[in-house]
Amino acid sequence: MNTRAQSTQSELTAPGPFSGIPPSLHIGSEAGPFARNFGAEGVHLQLLQADVEGGFFVVRIRFEPGTLLPPHKHTGAVHAFTLSGEWQYLEYPESAPNRAGSYLYEPPGTVHSLKVSDHVQGYTDVFFVIEGAMLVLDPDGNVVAVLDAASHARDWPTALHEQGLTVPKIIAGGRIGYASPG
C-alpha cells in the first residue's frame, strides 16, 4: 500500500468526529418478513429503512399480478429498481414498462397510478427509495392519506404483529443505526 493510501485509511479509522459511526449497515431482505396486503390488496411490503429526520424510506414490495394502486403524488424523488415482473403507470402509457433490471427515477411532484401487468406469473418485486411523502388521492384529487417514513415506521410493525410475524430491526434515521420500529 502506498503512503497516500495508508494515510487515507488511517484518517477514516482514526478517533475523532467519525468514531463510532459504522462503515455500513446491512438488512438481509430475503430473510425478512413482508406485511401482507399492506395498505392495498396485493401489496406485500417489507420496510428496510425509515429515516424520519432525513425524510425518506426504503421498501421492497412484492405485488400480485394485476395490482392497481390508487392515484398518488410524490413530494420528493423516487428511485425504483425492479427485480422481477412488470409494471407501469396508467397515466404514461407511452413509457416502457418496468421489468427485471429496470431502474426508474421519478422527479418530485409526479402523479400517477401504479399498475402491475395482469399477465405476470408470480410477484412483481421492486425496491423503492422514496423521498418525502406519497400523497394518496381520491378521484377529485383530494389527499386522503399521507404515507411517509414516520407512517411506515409506525404502521408496518403493527401490520406484522397483527399477522403473527416477528418485527425485525430496520435501519433508522437520526444517528444512523439499527432500531426496532414501532
C-alpha positions as CSV (number, residue, x, y, z in Angstrom):
1,M,0.0,0.0,0.0
2,N,1.4,3.4,-0.9
3,T,1.8,6.2,1.7
4,R,-1.2,8.2,0.4
5,A,-3.5,5.1,0.7
6,Q,-2.2,4.4,4.2
7,S,-2.8,8.0,5.2
8,T,-6.4,8.0,3.8
9,Q,-7.1,4.6,5.6
10,S,-5.8,5.8,8.9
11,E,-7.8,9.1,8.6
12,L,-11.0,7.0,8.1
13,T,-10.4,4.8,11.1
14,A,-8.8,7.4,13.5
15,P,-10.7,8.5,16.6
16,G,-12.4,11.9,16.2
17,P,-15.7,13.1,14.8
18,F,-16.2,9.9,12.8
19,S,-15.6,7.4,15.6
20,G,-18.5,5.2,16.4
21,I,-20.1,5.5,13.0
22,P,-20.4,2.1,11.4
23,P,-18.9,1.9,7.9
24,S,-22.2,0.3,6.6
25,L,-25.4,-1.2,7.7
26,H,-27.0,-4.3,6.2
27,I,-30.5,-5.7,6.0
28,G,-31.0,-9.2,4.5
29,S,-34.2,-8.6,2.6
30,E,-34.6,-12.2,1.6
31,A,-34.9,-13.3,5.2
32,G,-37.2,-10.5,6.4
33,P,-41.0,-10.6,6.7
34,F,-43.4,-8.9,4.3
35,A,-46.6,-7.4,5.7
36,R,-49.3,-8.9,3.5
37,N,-51.9,-6.6,1.8
38,F,-50.2,-3.6,3.3
39,G,-52.3,-0.5,2.5
40,A,-53.9,-2.2,-0.5
41,E,-54.9,-5.7,-1.7
42,G,-52.0,-7.4,-3.5
43,V,-49.2,-5.3,-1.9
44,H,-46.8,-7.2,0.3
45,L,-44.3,-4.7,1.9
46,Q,-41.0,-5.0,3.6
47,L,-39.7,-1.9,5.3
48,L,-35.9,-1.7,5.2
49,Q,-35.2,1.9,6.3
50,A,-37.2,4.7,7.7
51,D,-35.4,7.9,8.2
52,V,-37.9,10.4,9.6
53,E,-35.3,13.1,10.1
54,G,-33.8,12.6,6.6
55,G,-37.3,12.5,5.1
56,F,-37.0,9.2,3.2
57,F,-37.8,5.5,3.5
58,V,-36.8,2.3,1.6
59,V,-39.2,-0.5,0.9
60,R,-39.3,-3.7,-1.0
61,I,-42.7,-4.5,-2.4
62,R,-43.9,-7.7,-3.9
63,F,-47.0,-7.0,-5.9
64,E,-49.5,-9.7,-7.0
65,P,-50.4,-9.8,-10.7
66,G,-53.0,-7.1,-11.7
67,T,-52.5,-5.0,-8.6
68,L,-53.5,-1.3,-9.1
69,L,-52.5,1.4,-6.6
70,P,-54.7,4.5,-6.4
71,P,-53.5,7.8,-7.9
72,H,-50.8,9.3,-5.7
73,K,-48.4,12.3,-5.8
74,H,-44.8,12.2,-4.6
75,T,-43.5,15.2,-2.7
76,G,-39.9,14.1,-3.3
77,A,-37.9,12.0,-5.7
78,V,-38.5,8.2,-6.1
79,H,-35.9,5.6,-7.2
80,A,-37.3,2.2,-8.2
81,F,-35.3,-0.9,-9.1
82,T,-37.4,-3.9,-10.4
83,L,-36.2,-7.4,-9.7
84,S,-39.0,-9.4,-11.4
85,G,-42.4,-9.0,-13.0
86,E,-43.7,-6.0,-14.9
87,W,-45.4,-2.7,-14.0
88,Q,-46.0,0.8,-15.3
89,Y,-48.0,4.0,-14.7
90,L,-51.5,4.2,-16.3
91,E,-51.0,7.9,-16.9
92,Y,-47.9,7.3,-19.0
93,P,-48.8,4.5,-21.5
94,E,-46.0,5.7,-23.9
95,S,-43.4,4.9,-21.2
96,A,-41.7,1.5,-21.4
97,P,-42.9,-1.0,-18.8
98,N,-40.6,-1.6,-15.8
99,R,-39.2,-5.2,-15.9
100,A,-36.4,-7.1,-14.2
101,G,-33.3,-5.0,-14.3
102,S,-35.2,-1.7,-14.8
103,Y,-34.3,1.4,-12.9
104,L,-36.9,4.2,-12.7
105,Y,-36.4,7.8,-11.5
106,E,-39.4,9.9,-10.6
107,P,-38.9,13.6,-10.0
108,P,-40.7,15.3,-7.1
109,G,-44.3,16.3,-8.0
110,T,-45.0,13.2,-10.1
111,V,-48.7,12.0,-10.0
112,H,-49.6,8.5,-11.2
113,S,-51.4,5.2,-10.6
114,L,-49.1,2.1,-10.5
115,K,-50.4,-0.9,-12.3
116,V,-48.9,-4.4,-12.3
117,S,-49.4,-6.2,-15.5
118,D,-52.1,-8.8,-15.5
119,H,-50.1,-11.4,-17.4
120,V,-47.3,-11.6,-14.8
121,Q,-46.8,-15.0,-13.2
122,G,-45.6,-14.7,-9.6
123,Y,-44.7,-11.5,-7.9
124,T,-43.6,-8.2,-9.4
125,D,-40.7,-7.5,-7.0
126,V,-39.5,-3.9,-6.6
127,F,-37.2,-1.9,-4.3
128,F,-38.3,1.8,-3.8
129,V,-36.3,4.6,-2.2
130,I,-38.9,7.3,-1.5
131,E,-38.0,10.8,-0.5
132,G,-40.7,12.9,1.2
133,A,-44.2,11.7,1.2
134,M,-46.6,9.8,-1.0
135,L,-50.0,11.6,-1.1
136,V,-52.8,9.2,-1.9
137,L,-55.5,11.0,-3.9
138,D,-59.2,10.4,-4.3
139,P,-60.9,10.7,-7.8
140,D,-61.3,14.5,-7.3
141,G,-57.6,14.9,-6.5
142,N,-58.0,15.4,-2.7
143,V,-55.4,14.0,-0.4
144,V,-56.9,11.1,1.6
145,A,-53.7,9.6,3.1
146,V,-50.1,10.6,3.6
147,L,-47.5,7.8,3.5
148,D,-44.0,8.7,4.7
149,A,-41.1,7.4,6.8
150,A,-43.0,8.1,10.0
151,S,-46.2,6.3,8.9
152,H,-44.3,3.3,7.7
153,A,-42.2,3.1,10.9
154,R,-45.5,3.1,12.8
155,D,-47.8,1.0,10.7
156,W,-45.6,-1.7,9.3
157,P,-44.7,-3.2,12.7
158,T,-48.4,-3.1,13.7
159,A,-49.3,-5.0,10.5
160,L,-46.6,-7.6,11.1
161,H,-47.8,-8.1,14.7
162,E,-51.4,-8.5,13.5
163,Q,-50.3,-11.1,11.0
164,G,-48.4,-13.0,13.7
165,L,-45.0,-12.2,12.3
166,T,-41.8,-11.1,14.1
167,V,-40.8,-7.5,13.6
168,P,-37.1,-7.3,12.6
169,K,-34.8,-4.4,13.0
170,I,-34.6,-1.8,10.3
171,I,-32.2,1.0,9.5
172,A,-33.4,4.1,11.2
173,G,-32.7,7.8,11.0
174,G,-31.2,10.3,13.3
175,R,-27.8,9.0,14.3
176,I,-27.9,6.1,11.7
177,G,-28.1,2.7,13.3
178,Y,-30.4,-0.3,13.8
179,A,-33.7,0.1,15.6
180,S,-36.8,-1.8,16.3
181,P,-39.7,0.2,14.7
182,G,-42.9,0.9,16.5
